[in-house]
């Protein structure tokens, strides 16, 4: 499931068709998936600080909103997982600055796709 989410993120970035991948994720229990990912977000917050973690927390509020679409949920999940998990296409240890920039690019790209999203009841994100 995580692999499909990251593939959706990459496919959308490179303007590849992703409809089949999104279809595979329609029956996913996103609340459960994000509850499991939340532990990684908390450990990331301790390392990166609250300012760096703010976009990830905003994504969390958007994805837990009942009106967030099936298309947006895997996109956000893939982005959060890509940022907080210890793997990366461009590892920081090897590529230094570029290793940080690929994660920043993922966050900015997903943000550009959902920036007009309004969440009811979260109190944490309003676009």
C-alpha positions in Angstrom: 0.0 0.0 0.0 2.8 2.4 0.9 4.5 1.6 -2.4 1.4 2.3 -4.4 1.0 5.7 -2.6 4.6 6.7 -3.4 4.1 5.5 -7.0 1.0 7.7 -7.2 3.1 10.7 -6.0 5.9 10.0 -8.5 3.5 9.2 -11.3 1.5 12.4 -10.8 4.7 14.4 -10.6 5.9 13.0 -14.0 2.3 13.3 -15.5 1.8 9.6 -15.9 -1.6 7.9 -15.7 -2.4 6.9 -12.1 -6.1 6.0 -12.3 -5.5 2.3 -11.9 -3.3 2.9 -8.8 -5.9 5.1 -7.2 -8.6 2.5 -7.9 -6.6 -0.1 -5.9 -6.8 2.1 -2.9 -10.5 2.8 -2.7 -11.2 0.3 0.0 -8.3 1.3 2.3 -9.0 2.2 5.9 -7.1 5.5 5.9 -7.8 6.2 9.6 -6.0 3.0 10.5 -3.1 3.7 8.1 -2.6 7.2 9.4 -2.8 6.1 13.0 0.2 3.7 12.3 2.1 6.5 10.4 1.5 8.9 13.3 4.2 7.4 15.4 6.7 8.1 12.6 5.5 11.7 12.4 6.0 12.2 16.2 9.6 10.9 16.0 10.2 13.1 12.9 8.9 16.1 14.8 11.4 15.5 17.6 14.2 15.4 15.1 13.1 18.2 12.7 11.3 20.5 15.0 7.7 21.9 14.9 8.4 24.4 12.1 9.6 21.7 9.7 6.8 19.4 10.8 4.0 21.9 10.3 3.2 20.9 6.6 3.1 17.3 7.6 0.7 18.0 10.4 -1.5 20.1 8.0 -1.5 17.2 5.6 -2.6 14.9 8.5 -5.6 17.2 9.2 -6.6 17.3 5.5 -6.3 13.5 5.1 -8.5 12.8 8.1 -11.3 15.0 6.9 -14.3 13.0 5.6 -14.4 15.1 2.4 -10.9 14.4 1.3 -11.1 12.4 -2.0 -9.7 8.9 -2.7 -7.2 10.6 -5.0 -5.9 13.0 -2.4 -5.5 10.5 0.4 -2.8 8.3 -1.2 -1.1 11.4 -2.4 -0.9 12.8 1.1 0.0 9.5 2.7 2.7 8.9 0.2 4.2 12.3 0.8 4.1 12.0 4.6 5.6 8.5 4.4 8.3 9.7 2.0 9.3 12.5 4.3 9.3 10.7 7.7 10.4 7.3 6.7 14.2 6.5 6.7 14.3 5.8 2.9 14.6 8.3 0.1 15.3 8.4 -3.6 18.2 10.8 -2.9 19.6 9.8 0.6 20.7 12.7 2.7 23.8 10.9 3.8 25.1 10.7 0.2 23.6 13.7 -1.5 23.5 16.2 1.4 21.5 19.2 0.2 19.8 17.4 -2.7 18.7 14.7 -0.2 16.7 17.3 1.7 15.4 19.0 -1.4 13.7 15.9 -2.8 11.6 15.7 0.3 10.9 19.4 0.2 9.9 19.1 -3.4 7.5 16.3 -2.5 5.8 18.4 0.2 5.6 21.4 -2.1 4.2 19.4 -5.0 1.5 17.8 -2.8 0.7 21.1 -1.2 0.1 22.6 -4.6 -2.4 19.9 -5.4 -4.4 20.3 -2.2 -3.9 23.9 -1.1 -7.5 24.9 -1.8 -8.8 22.0 0.4 -10.8 23.2 3.4 -11.2 21.0 6.5 -14.2 21.1 8.6 -13.8 20.4 12.3 -10.0 19.9 12.4 -9.2 23.4 13.4 -5.7 22.8 12.2 -5.7 23.6 8.5 -7.7 26.0 6.4 -5.8 26.1 3.2 
